[in-house]
Amino acid sequence: MVGEASGCAGDGVFDERLTTGKARWEVGWLGGIRPIGIDNGVWGTGNQFEMTGAGPYAGEPADFVEAVVVRGPAGAPGPNIYGLRTPGWMLFPTQLPDQTEKRVAPGLFRAATRGTTWREIRTWSKAETTGADVAAFNRLIQSGGKVVVPARTRLQAIWDLGRYHCAYPEVKLGKGGCGARVAWTWTESPRDPESGRKGDRGALVGKVVQGYGDEFISDGQGGVFSAPWFRCGRWCRIDVETGDEPLEIEGLALIASRYPLEMESIFTSPDDASLEDIRRICARAMQMCAHEMLFDCPYYEQQMYPGDTRVQLNVIRAMTRDDRLIKRAIEIYDLATRDDGMCPMNFPTRGLQESLTYTLCYLCMYGDYVMNHADRTWLAARIPGLRKSMAGVERYENAEGLIEDPAGWSFMDWVPEWDKRSGVAPNGSVGEGVNAQNNLFWVLAMQSAAVTERALGHETMARYWDEKCTALKAKIIETFWSGERGLIADTVAKDDFSEHSQCLALLGDVLPADKAGRVAQHLVEDADLKRCTVYFSYYLFEAYFKIGRADLFLKRLDLWRDYLKIGVTTLLEAPENETHEARSDCHAWGAHPIWLMQTGLAGIRSAAPFFAKVVVAPQPGSLGSFTATHPHPGGEIRVKLAFADGRATGTVETPVAGDFVYGNQKLALRPGLNEIR
């Protein structure tokens, strides 16, 4: 469907059926559905629903009325010389492919019991993990059998999907069973009933299964029930209550739905099998957070946050050449900016938050796009938005050029020592003055703006940001450098120090060589620095590779290896310990090891705007060999290397020219296959 000045038009064979002016459109109200439960407000994932009959998709409206056709897209010039614009909805072809739609019935039913109260939250015992009902439900999903629930019976069964899924639930009911109810509840993990802790995500015994979902009420006619929005999690609880008639359940399935994002790249090494396992859960988390837009997390917050999004976009560009969702995410933020240029901290959503730090993360996405993709036309259309937001940030500069008293929630990271500050670094919030991390992010944003403007031929604007950036770097050193510690302090008082400030200073090339060397040393050696957690490890890992410490990256991947030990199939929002448990089990801001394996360990990076050149500078750390591929707008870069005695041997295949650098080896790469000797 596309929008035209005359209304709606269908392509090709759909013209006669769908084009307004030719086809007569009618609309009708579909009954049998109502919202239930609590939608959790701004940060919720929508209502749960009760559906009666076979659901709203199985019936026809009782009455139809002629549809009101909105002509126009809004803002399209009308057919007159005065440039008047027509009112109405703005219609345009989507730039995204269809979401996946695949019927699956994964995993196994792990427990079942009868005689419960309706939708009871109960602790499951070992004895309930076997029996006829468990076997019947497994036959249902594996071989197409059926489950017959007798009259006046309550039954509850637990389905372990095996890994995290985003899907529409589908229940097929046979005729009969009028008034019977089937409730389908989703959760990310069972929990201990006393502590509320999740623990091993693959364990059920001794835990409860509670979450959210939908309820289906049979009218005795049979049919297929579903829900108007997809659900997500790894575990499902199926509650059945029958009335005076037995109920036949003829099918249970999921209609898997997400953006068609696949892992098209590889990184594998015979020296560390865990890397492929880490990539697997990272890729699954990224897939579950990718739909018509990106999600912070599908279970709790189906909305985008620029801090998450910047990391996610690099993960996507490491997985696939498809940049459509990347462009859509940046475009959404561009179109959502306020009059003052600030980007919403979360969007799209009913309620909005403000954050200067996340506006800075949004601005960094432009430079990332310039270096890794090639759609100049699309990028040129975003320049007005980039400039508007850059000008908006400038409003927060004080007389010395430092960001001061930023608006909103200046979130930095979920550092335990910052818990009482809700993730805001010391002196990082409104009314607190100036802070190092906020200003270091402003450096990165100005560098992003400069490379973007220059790539599109806007040299004057690029020089403007270059000059401001140089001045800000000097002011940061003057204000936050601690000669005593050899570190960038978080505060003017120089009484707080974190990994965050050091890695941002290194990535922004803020420091001269002697100071940068001291920061690199203390970043590695000082045990009292506030530590980066899952999200901010992206910046820390980039800094490790900048200072040539791939070994530290491989060591810090122990956090992701620990995820594997507790049975997660996606990624946690934050590290777990004795006192803290991750809220979300599917948070794609932790998927960045995919990007760092390819750009860090394999060292495959863009060396010019629009990926016109490549540099392959591997840092294998303890790995003796690896094979890697990395997407490129013109194809794929393939690297197969072994390392011994300080030298690399193997091959590099690339669609563009560039350079290979490893130790004392420096070779010019030509398009095609290159031998590394």
C-alpha positions as CSV (number, residue, x, y, z in Angstrom):
1,M,0.0,0.0,0.0
2,V,1.2,3.5,-0.8
3,G,-0.2,6.9,-0.2
4,E,-1.2,9.1,-3.2
5,A,-2.8,12.5,-3.4
6,S,-6.1,10.8,-4.2
7,G,-6.1,8.5,-1.2
8,C,-4.9,5.0,-1.0
9,A,-3.6,3.0,-3.9
10,G,-2.8,-0.8,-4.2
11,D,0.1,-2.0,-6.3
12,G,-0.4,-4.2,-9.3
13,V,-3.2,-6.8,-9.0
14,F,-4.5,-5.1,-5.8
15,D,-5.3,-1.9,-7.6
16,E,-9.0,-2.8,-8.3
17,R,-9.6,-4.2,-4.8
18,L,-7.8,-1.6,-2.6
19,T,-7.5,1.7,-4.4
20,T,-9.9,4.2,-3.0
21,G,-12.2,5.7,-5.7
22,K,-12.4,2.2,-7.3
23,A,-13.1,-0.1,-4.3
24,R,-15.8,0.6,-1.8
25,W,-14.4,0.4,1.7
26,E,-16.4,-0.6,4.7
27,V,-15.5,-1.0,8.3
28,G,-17.1,-2.8,11.3
29,W,-16.6,-3.3,15.0
30,L,-15.2,-6.7,16.0
31,G,-16.5,-7.8,19.4
32,G,-15.4,-10.5,21.7
33,I,-12.2,-8.8,23.0
34,R,-11.6,-6.6,26.0
35,P,-8.4,-5.4,27.9
36,I,-7.7,-7.0,31.3
37,G,-5.0,-6.7,33.9
38,I,-2.6,-3.8,34.2
39,D,-0.5,-2.4,31.3
40,N,2.2,-1.0,33.6
41,G,1.9,2.5,32.2
42,V,4.6,4.3,30.3
43,W,7.1,1.5,30.6
44,G,4.7,-1.4,30.1
45,T,4.4,-3.6,27.1
46,G,0.6,-3.1,26.5
47,N,-2.6,-4.5,27.8
48,Q,-3.4,-8.1,28.3
49,F,-6.7,-9.3,26.7
50,E,-9.7,-11.5,27.2
51,M,-11.1,-13.0,24.1
52,T,-14.5,-14.8,23.8
53,G,-15.6,-17.1,21.0
54,A,-12.7,-17.9,18.7
55,G,-11.2,-14.4,19.1
56,P,-11.8,-11.3,17.0
57,Y,-10.0,-12.7,13.9
58,A,-12.4,-15.6,13.4
59,G,-15.7,-13.7,13.2
60,E,-17.3,-11.0,11.1
61,P,-18.7,-7.7,12.4
62,A,-22.4,-7.5,12.9
63,D,-22.7,-4.2,11.1
64,F,-20.6,-2.5,8.5
65,V,-20.5,1.2,7.7
66,E,-18.8,3.0,4.9
67,A,-15.2,3.9,5.7
68,V,-14.1,7.5,5.9
69,V,-11.2,7.9,3.5
70,V,-8.6,10.3,4.5
71,R,-7.2,11.7,1.3
72,G,-3.8,13.1,1.0
73,P,-0.8,12.3,2.6
74,A,-0.5,15.1,5.2
75,G,2.0,17.7,4.0
76,A,1.8,16.7,0.4
77,P,1.5,19.7,-1.9
78,G,-2.0,20.1,-3.3
79,P,-2.8,20.6,-7.0
80,N,-2.5,24.4,-6.9
81,I,0.2,26.9,-7.6
82,Y,0.1,28.4,-4.0
83,G,1.7,25.3,-2.5
84,L,-1.2,24.6,-0.1
85,R,-0.9,21.3,1.7
86,T,-3.6,18.7,2.1
87,P,-4.7,17.5,5.6
88,G,-4.8,14.0,6.8
89,W,-2.6,11.1,7.6
90,M,0.9,10.8,6.1
91,L,1.1,7.6,4.1
92,F,4.4,6.3,2.6
93,P,5.9,2.9,1.7
94,T,7.7,1.3,4.6
95,Q,11.4,1.0,4.3
96,L,11.4,-2.2,6.5
97,P,10.8,-5.7,5.4
98,D,7.9,-7.7,6.8
99,Q,8.3,-9.1,10.3
100,T,8.8,-12.9,10.5
101,E,5.7,-15.1,10.8
102,K,6.7,-18.6,11.5
103,R,4.6,-21.2,13.4
104,V,6.8,-23.1,15.9
105,A,6.2,-25.4,18.9
106,P,9.6,-25.4,20.6
107,G,10.8,-27.0,23.9
108,L,8.9,-29.3,26.2
109,F,6.2,-29.2,28.8
110,R,8.0,-29.6,32.1
111,A,5.2,-30.0,34.7
112,A,1.4,-30.3,35.0
113,T,-1.1,-30.6,37.8
114,R,-4.9,-30.7,38.4
115,G,-7.1,-29.4,41.1
116,T,-5.6,-25.9,41.3
117,T,-7.4,-22.7,41.9
118,W,-8.0,-20.6,38.8
119,R,-4.6,-19.2,37.6
120,E,-3.0,-20.2,40.9
121,I,0.6,-19.1,41.6
122,R,2.1,-22.2,43.1
123,T,5.4,-23.8,43.8
124,W,6.2,-26.7,41.6
125,S,7.4,-30.0,43.0
126,K,9.5,-32.8,41.5
127,A,6.4,-35.2,41.5
128,E,4.6,-32.8,39.1
129,T,7.2,-33.0,36.4
130,T,6.0,-36.4,35.2
131,G,2.6,-38.0,34.6
132,A,-0.1,-38.4,31.9
133,D,-0.9,-34.7,31.6
134,V,2.8,-33.7,31.0
135,A,3.0,-36.5,28.3
136,A,-0.3,-35.4,26.7
137,F,0.8,-31.8,26.3
138,N,4.2,-32.9,24.9
139,R,2.4,-35.1,22.3
140,L,0.2,-32.1,21.5
141,I,3.1,-29.9,20.5
142,Q,5.4,-32.6,19.1
143,S,3.1,-34.9,17.0
144,G,-0.3,-33.2,16.8
145,G,-2.2,-35.1,19.4
146,K,-4.9,-33.5,21.5
147,V,-5.4,-32.8,25.2
148,V,-8.9,-33.5,26.6
149,V,-9.7,-31.7,29.8
150,P,-12.7,-33.2,31.5
151,A,-15.8,-31.2,32.6
152,R,-15.5,-29.3,35.9
153,T,-11.7,-29.5,35.9
154,R,-8.9,-27.1,36.6
155,L,-5.5,-28.0,35.0
156,Q,-2.3,-26.1,35.0
157,A,0.8,-26.9,32.8
158,I,4.2,-25.4,32.5
159,W,5.9,-25.1,29.0
160,D,9.6,-24.5,28.8
161,L,10.2,-23.0,25.3
162,G,13.9,-23.9,25.6
163,R,15.1,-20.4,24.7
164,Y,13.7,-16.9,24.6
165,H,10.9,-16.2,22.1
166,C,8.8,-13.3,20.9
167,A,5.6,-14.7,19.5
168,Y,1.9,-14.5,19.2
169,P,0.3,-17.4,21.2
170,E,-2.0,-19.7,19.3
171,V,-4.5,-22.1,20.8
172,K,-6.7,-24.3,18.7
173,L,-9.8,-25.6,20.5
174,G,-12.2,-28.3,19.3
175,K,-16.0,-27.9,19.3
176,G,-17.7,-28.1,22.7
177,G,-16.4,-26.9,26.0
178,C,-18.7,-23.9,26.0
179,G,-17.6,-21.4,28.8
180,A,-14.2,-23.1,29.3
181,R,-11.3,-20.7,29.9
182,V,-7.7,-21.0,28.8
183,A,-5.2,-18.5,30.2
184,W,-1.7,-18.2,28.7
185,T,0.9,-16.6,30.9
186,W,4.4,-15.7,29.9
187,T,7.5,-15.1,32.0
188,E,11.3,-14.8,31.4
189,S,12.1,-17.2,34.2
190,P,10.5,-19.1,37.2
191,R,11.4,-17.5,40.6
192,D,12.0,-18.7,44.1
193,P,8.7,-18.0,46.0
194,E,10.4,-16.5,49.0
195,S,13.4,-14.5,47.7
196,G,12.0,-13.8,44.3
197,R,15.3,-14.7,42.8
198,K,15.5,-16.4,39.4
199,G,18.7,-18.3,39.7
200,D,19.2,-21.1,37.1
201,R,16.9,-20.0,34.2
202,G,16.4,-23.6,33.2
203,A,15.2,-24.8,36.6
204,L,11.5,-25.2,37.7
205,V,11.3,-27.4,40.8
206,G,10.8,-25.3,43.9
207,K,9.9,-22.2,41.9
208,V,6.8,-20.3,40.9
209,V,5.8,-19.2,37.3
210,Q,4.1,-15.8,37.2
211,G,3.9,-13.1,34.5
212,Y,1.4,-11.6,32.1
213,G,-0.7,-12.8,29.2
214,D,-4.1,-13.4,27.7
215,E,-7.3,-15.3,28.4
216,F,-9.4,-17.2,25.9
217,I,-13.1,-18.1,26.6
218,S,-14.6,-20.7,24.4
219,D,-18.2,-20.3,23.0
220,G,-18.3,-24.0,22.1
221,Q,-17.8,-23.4,18.4
222,G,-14.1,-24.2,18.4
223,G,-11.5,-22.4,16.4
224,V,-8.1,-20.8,16.7
225,F,-7.4,-18.2,19.4
226,S,-4.6,-15.7,19.4
227,A,-3.7,-12.3,20.8
228,P,-3.6,-8.8,19.2
229,W,0.1,-8.3,20.2
230,F,3.0,-10.6,20.5
231,R,4.2,-11.9,23.9
232,C,7.7,-12.8,25.0
233,G,9.7,-14.9,27.4
234,R,11.1,-18.4,27.8
235,W,8.5,-20.0,30.0
236,C,4.7,-20.2,29.6
237,R,2.0,-21.3,32.1
238,I,-1.2,-22.7,30.5
239,D,-4.2,-22.6,32.9
240,V,-7.5,-24.4,31.8
241,E,-10.8,-24.3,33.6
242,T,-13.8,-26.2,32.2
243,G,-17.5,-25.9,32.9
244,D,-20.2,-28.6,32.3
245,E,-18.5,-29.8,29.1
246,P,-15.1,-31.2,28.5
247,L,-12.7,-29.2,26.4
248,E,-10.5,-30.5,23.6
249,I,-7.2,-28.6,23.0
250,E,-6.2,-29.5,19.5
251,G,-3.1,-27.4,19.1
252,L,-0.7,-25.1,20.9
253,A,1.9,-23.1,18.9
254,L,3.8,-19.8,18.7
255,I,3.8,-17.5,15.7
256,A,7.3,-16.2,16.0
257,S,7.6,-12.5,15.2
258,R,10.6,-10.2,14.9
259,Y,12.6,-8.3,12.4
260,P,14.2,-10.7,10.0
261,L,17.7,-10.2,11.5
262,E,20.0,-13.1,11.1
263,M,23.6,-13.8,12.1
264,E,25.4,-13.5,8.7
265,S,28.9,-13.0,10.1
266,I,31.2,-15.4,11.9
267,F,34.0,-15.4,14.4
268,T,35.4,-18.7,15.5
269,S,38.6,-19.9,17.1
270,P,39.6,-23.5,18.1
271,D,41.3,-21.9,21.1
272,D,38.2,-20.7,22.8
273,A,34.9,-22.5,22.2
274,S,33.0,-20.2,24.6
275,L,33.2,-17.3,22.1
276,E,30.7,-19.0,19.8
277,D,28.4,-19.7,22.7
278,I,28.6,-16.0,23.7
279,R,27.9,-14.9,20.2
280,R,24.8,-17.2,20.2
281,I,23.2,-15.6,23.2
282,C,24.2,-12.2,22.1
283,A,22.6,-12.7,18.7
284,R,19.4,-14.1,20.2
285,A,19.1,-11.1,22.5
286,M,19.6,-8.7,19.6
287,Q,16.9,-10.6,17.5
288,M,14.4,-10.5,20.3
289,C,14.9,-6.7,20.7
290,A,14.5,-6.0,17.0
291,H,11.0,-5.5,15.6
292,E,9.4,-2.6,13.7
293,M,11.9,-0.7,15.9
294,L,14.4,-1.6,18.5
295,F,13.5,-2.4,22.1
296,D,15.2,-1.7,25.3
297,C,13.9,-5.1,26.3
298,P,10.8,-6.9,25.0
299,Y,9.4,-8.0,28.3
300,Y,9.3,-4.7,30.1
301,E,10.1,-1.8,27.8
302,Q,9.1,-2.1,24.2
303,Q,10.7,1.3,23.3
304,M,14.0,2.7,22.3
305,Y,16.6,4.4,24.4
306,P,19.5,6.1,22.5
307,G,22.2,4.7,24.9
308,D,21.0,1.1,24.2
309,T,20.4,1.9,20.5
310,R,23.9,3.1,19.7
311,V,25.3,-0.2,21.0
312,Q,22.6,-2.2,19.2
313,L,23.2,-0.5,15.9
314,N,26.9,-1.6,16.0
315,V,25.8,-5.1,16.9
316,I,23.4,-5.2,13.9
317,R,26.1,-3.8,11.5
318,A,28.4,-6.6,12.7
319,M,25.7,-9.2,12.0
320,T,24.3,-8.2,8.6
321,R,24.7,-5.9,5.6
322,D,21.0,-4.9,6.0
323,D,21.1,-1.3,7.3
324,R,17.3,-0.6,7.0
325,L,16.6,-1.0,10.7
326,I,19.7,1.0,11.5
327,K,18.4,3.9,9.4
328,R,14.9,3.6,10.8
329,A,16.1,3.9,14.4
330,I,18.2,7.0,13.7
331,E,15.3,8.5,11.7
332,I,12.9,7.9,14.5
333,Y,15.1,9.8,16.9
334,D,15.6,12.6,14.4
335,L,11.8,13.0,13.9
336,A,11.2,12.8,17.7
337,T,13.5,15.6,18.7
338,R,12.0,18.5,20.7
339,D,12.0,22.1,19.7
340,D,15.2,22.6,21.6
341,G,16.9,19.8,19.7
342,M,16.9,17.4,22.6
343,C,16.3,13.7,21.7
344,P,13.8,11.9,23.9
345,M,15.4,9.5,26.4
346,N,12.8,6.9,25.4
347,F,10.8,6.8,22.2
348,P,8.2,5.9,20.9
349,T,6.2,5.8,24.1
350,R,3.2,7.5,25.7
351,G,5.3,9.2,28.3
352,L,8.6,10.8,27.7
353,Q,11.8,11.2,29.6
354,E,14.6,13.7,29.0
355,S,18.3,13.0,29.0
356,L,21.2,15.1,27.7
357,T,23.6,12.1,27.9
358,Y,21.3,10.0,25.7
359,T,21.0,12.9,23.3
360,L,24.8,12.7,23.0
361,C,24.6,9.0,22.4
362,Y,22.1,9.7,19.6
363,L,24.5,12.2,18.0
364,C,27.3,9.6,18.0
365,M,25.1,7.3,15.8
366,Y,25.7,9.6,12.8
367,G,29.5,9.1,12.8
368,D,29.0,5.4,13.2
369,Y,26.7,5.4,10.2
370,V,29.1,7.4,8.1
371,M,32.0,5.1,8.6
372,N,30.1,1.8,8.1
373,H,27.4,2.4,5.5
374,A,27.0,4.1,2.1
375,D,23.6,5.7,1.7
376,R,24.6,9.3,1.2
377,T,21.1,10.4,0.1
378,W,19.5,9.2,3.3
379,L,22.2,10.7,5.4
380,A,22.0,14.1,3.7
381,A,18.3,14.2,4.7
382,R,19.2,13.8,8.3
383,I,21.7,16.7,8.4
384,P,19.1,19.3,9.5
385,G,18.2,17.1,12.5
386,L,21.8,16.6,13.4
387,R,22.5,20.3,13.4
388,K,19.4,21.1,15.4
389,S,20.4,18.7,18.2
390,M,24.0,19.8,18.2
391,A,22.9,23.4,18.6
392,G,20.6,22.2,21.4
393,V,23.5,20.7,23.3
394,E,25.5,23.9,23.0
395,R,22.9,25.6,25.1
396,Y,24.2,23.7,28.1
397,E,27.8,25.0,27.7
398,N,28.9,27.4,30.4
399,A,31.2,30.3,29.8
400,E,34.2,28.0,29.8
401,G,32.7,25.7,27.2
402,L,31.9,22.9,29.6
403,I,28.5,21.1,29.8
404,E,26.9,22.3,33.1
405,D,23.6,21.3,34.8
406,P,22.3,19.0,32.0
407,A,18.6,18.5,31.8
408,G,16.7,15.3,32.7
409,W,18.1,12.0,33.7
410,S,21.8,12.0,32.8
411,F,22.1,8.2,33.0
412,M,25.6,6.8,32.7
413,D,25.7,3.2,33.9
414,W,24.2,1.0,36.6
415,V,27.3,1.1,38.8
416,P,26.5,-0.3,42.2
417,E,28.2,2.7,44.0
418,W,25.8,5.0,41.9
419,D,22.7,3.1,42.8
420,K,21.3,5.9,45.0
421,R,21.9,8.3,42.1
422,S,19.9,6.0,39.7
423,G,22.9,5.4,37.5
424,V,24.0,9.1,37.3
425,A,27.8,9.7,37.7
426,P,28.9,12.1,40.5
427,N,28.1,15.7,39.7
428,G,26.4,14.6,36.5
429,S,22.9,15.8,37.2
430,V,21.1,19.1,37.0
431,G,22.1,21.6,39.8
432,E,25.4,19.8,40.4
433,G,27.7,21.7,38.1
434,V,30.1,20.0,35.7
435,N,31.1,16.4,35.4
436,A,33.8,14.7,33.3
437,Q,31.8,11.9,31.6
438,N,29.1,14.3,30.3
439,N,31.8,16.5,28.7
440,L,33.7,13.5,27.3
441,F,30.6,12.3,25.6
442,W,30.2,15.8,24.2
443,V,33.7,15.4,22.7
444,L,32.5,12.1,21.0
445,A,29.4,13.8,19.7
446,M,31.4,16.7,18.2
447,Q,33.8,14.2,16.5
448,S,30.7,12.4,15.1
449,A,29.3,15.7,13.8
450,A,32.6,16.6,12.2
451,V,33.1,13.4,10.3
452,T,29.5,13.4,9.1
453,E,29.6,17.0,7.9
454,R,33.0,16.4,6.2
455,A,31.8,13.2,4.5
456,L,29.0,15.1,2.9
457,G,31.2,18.0,1.7
458,H,30.3,20.5,4.4
459,E,33.9,21.4,5.3
460,T,33.0,24.7,7.1
461,M,30.7,23.0,9.5
462,A,33.3,20.2,10.1
463,R,36.0,22.7,10.9
464,Y,33.6,24.4,13.4
465,W,33.1,21.2,15.3
466,D,36.8,20.3,15.1
467,E,37.8,23.7,16.6
468,K,35.2,23.5,19.4
469,C,36.3,19.9,20.1
470,T,40.0,20.9,20.4
471,A,39.1,23.6,22.9
472,L,36.9,21.3,25.0
473,K,39.6,18.7,25.2
474,A,42.0,21.3,26.7
475,K,39.4,22.5,29.2
476,I,38.7,18.9,30.2
477,I,42.4,18.3,31.0
478,E,42.6,21.6,32.9
479,T,39.5,20.8,34.9
480,F,39.6,17.0,35.5
481,W,43.2,15.8,35.2
482,S,44.7,14.4,38.4
483,G,48.4,14.4,38.2
484,E,48.6,12.6,41.5
485,R,46.5,9.7,40.2
486,G,47.5,9.9,36.5
487,L,43.7,9.7,35.8
488,I,40.8,11.8,34.6
489,A,38.6,12.5,37.7
490,D,34.8,12.3,37.4
491,T,34.5,15.6,39.4
492,V,36.1,19.0,39.7
493,A,37.1,18.1,43.3
494,K,39.0,15.1,41.9
495,D,37.6,12.8,44.6
496,D,35.8,10.2,42.3
497,F,37.4,8.0,39.7
498,S,35.9,5.5,37.3
499,E,36.7,3.3,34.3
500,H,34.0,5.3,32.5
501,S,36.0,8.6,32.4
502,Q,39.2,6.9,31.4
503,C,37.9,4.9,28.5
504,L,35.9,7.9,27.1
505,A,39.0,10.0,27.4
506,L,41.0,7.4,25.5
507,L,38.4,6.9,22.8
508,G,38.0,10.7,22.3
509,D,41.8,11.2,22.0
510,V,41.5,13.8,24.6
511,L,44.9,13.4,26.2
512,P,48.5,13.9,24.9
513,A,50.5,10.7,24.5
514,D,52.2,10.9,28.0
515,K,49.0,11.4,29.9
516,A,47.1,8.8,27.7
517,G,49.8,6.3,28.6
518,R,49.4,6.9,32.3
519,V,45.6,6.6,32.0
520,A,45.9,3.3,30.1
521,Q,48.2,1.9,32.8
522,H,46.0,2.9,35.7
523,L,42.8,1.8,33.8
524,V,44.4,-1.7,33.8
525,E,46.0,-1.6,37.3
526,D,43.9,0.5,39.7
527,A,41.4,-1.7,41.6
528,D,39.5,1.2,43.2
529,L,38.0,2.6,39.9
530,K,34.2,2.4,39.6
531,R,33.7,-0.5,37.3
532,C,31.7,-0.6,34.1
533,T,28.7,-2.9,34.0
534,V,27.2,-4.6,31.0
535,Y,26.1,-1.6,29.0
536,F,29.2,0.6,29.4
537,S,31.5,-2.3,28.9
538,Y,31.0,-1.5,25.2
539,Y,33.1,1.7,25.7
540,L,35.6,-0.1,28.0
541,F,36.2,-2.8,25.5
542,E,36.7,-0.3,22.7
543,A,39.3,1.4,24.9
544,Y,41.0,-2.0,25.6
545,F,41.5,-2.5,21.9
546,K,42.7,1.0,21.5
547,I,45.5,0.4,24.0
548,G,46.3,-3.0,22.6
549,R,44.9,-5.1,25.4
550,A,42.8,-7.8,23.8
551,D,43.7,-10.1,26.7
552,L,41.6,-7.9,29.0
553,F,38.6,-8.1,26.7
554,L,38.8,-11.9,26.7
555,K,39.1,-11.9,30.5
556,R,36.1,-9.6,31.0
557,L,34.0,-11.9,28.8
558,D,33.8,-14.0,32.0
559,L,30.7,-12.1,32.8
560,W,29.1,-13.5,29.6
561,R,30.5,-16.9,30.3
562,D,28.7,-16.7,33.7
563,Y,25.5,-16.0,31.9
564,L,25.8,-19.3,30.1
565,K,26.3,-21.1,33.4
566,I,22.9,-20.0,34.8
567,G,21.1,-21.1,31.6
568,V,20.2,-17.8,30.0
569,T,19.6,-17.9,26.3
570,T,19.7,-14.1,25.9
571,L,21.4,-11.4,28.0
572,L,20.8,-9.8,31.4
573,E,20.3,-6.1,31.9
574,A,23.0,-6.0,34.6
575,P,25.3,-8.4,36.5
576,E,23.8,-10.5,39.2
577,N,25.3,-11.0,42.6
578,E,24.2,-11.9,46.2
579,T,22.3,-8.7,46.6
580,H,21.3,-7.7,43.1
581,E,19.3,-9.6,40.4
582,A,18.8,-8.5,36.8
583,R,15.3,-7.3,36.2
584,S,15.4,-8.1,32.4
585,D,16.7,-11.4,31.0
586,C,16.7,-10.0,27.4
587,H,18.6,-6.7,27.1
588,A,20.5,-6.3,23.8
589,W,22.8,-3.5,25.1
590,G,25.0,-6.4,26.3
591,A,25.3,-7.9,22.8
592,H,28.3,-5.9,21.9
593,P,30.8,-8.8,22.1
594,I,29.7,-9.7,18.6
595,W,30.9,-6.3,17.3
596,L,34.1,-6.4,19.4
597,M,35.1,-9.9,18.2
598,Q,35.0,-8.8,14.6
599,T,36.4,-5.2,15.0
600,G,38.7,-5.9,17.9
601,L,40.0,-9.5,17.9
602,A,39.8,-9.7,14.1
603,G,40.5,-6.0,13.8
604,I,38.3,-5.4,10.8
605,R,37.3,-1.7,10.7
606,S,36.3,1.0,8.3
607,A,39.2,3.3,7.5
608,A,37.3,6.0,5.5
609,P,33.8,7.4,5.3
610,F,31.2,5.1,3.7
611,F,33.6,2.2,4.3
612,A,35.7,3.2,1.2
613,K,38.8,1.7,2.8
614,V,39.4,-1.0,5.3
615,V,42.1,-1.6,7.9
616,V,42.6,-5.1,9.2
617,A,44.6,-4.9,12.4
618,P,44.0,-8.1,14.4
619,Q,44.6,-8.3,18.2
620,P,44.2,-12.0,18.9
621,G,45.2,-11.9,22.5
622,S,45.7,-15.5,23.6
623,L,44.1,-16.9,20.4
624,G,46.4,-18.8,18.1
625,S,44.1,-18.6,15.1
626,F,40.6,-17.5,14.1
627,T,38.3,-17.2,11.2
628,A,36.1,-14.1,10.9
629,T,33.8,-12.4,8.4
630,H,32.4,-8.8,8.6
631,P,29.7,-7.2,6.6
632,H,30.6,-4.4,4.1
633,P,28.3,-2.3,1.9
634,G,29.9,-3.9,-1.1
635,G,29.9,-7.5,0.1
636,E,31.8,-9.2,2.9
637,I,35.3,-9.0,4.4
638,R,36.7,-12.5,5.1
639,V,39.7,-13.0,7.4
640,K,41.5,-16.3,8.2
641,L,44.6,-15.9,10.2
642,A,47.1,-17.9,12.4
643,F,49.6,-16.3,14.7
644,A,53.1,-17.5,15.7
645,D,56.4,-16.0,16.6
646,G,55.0,-12.4,16.3
647,R,53.8,-12.9,12.8
648,A,50.4,-13.5,11.1
649,T,49.8,-15.9,8.2
650,G,46.6,-16.5,6.3
651,T,44.3,-14.6,4.0
652,V,42.2,-11.5,3.9
653,E,39.5,-11.1,1.2
654,T,38.0,-7.6,0.9
655,P,35.8,-5.7,-1.6
656,V,37.8,-2.5,-1.0
657,A,41.5,-1.6,-0.7
658,G,43.1,-0.9,2.6
659,D,45.9,-2.0,5.0
660,F,46.8,-5.0,7.1
661,V,48.7,-4.2,10.3
662,Y,50.0,-6.7,12.8
663,G,53.1,-6.0,14.9
664,N,55.8,-5.2,12.4
665,Q,53.8,-6.5,9.5
666,K,52.3,-3.7,7.3
667,L,50.8,-4.7,4.0
668,A,48.7,-2.9,1.4
669,L,45.4,-4.8,0.8
670,R,43.9,-4.8,-2.7
671,P,40.3,-5.7,-3.5
672,G,40.0,-9.4,-3.7
673,L,42.0,-12.1,-2.0
674,N,45.3,-11.2,-0.2
675,E,47.9,-13.6,1.1
676,I,49.3,-12.7,4.5
677,R,52.8,-14.0,5.0
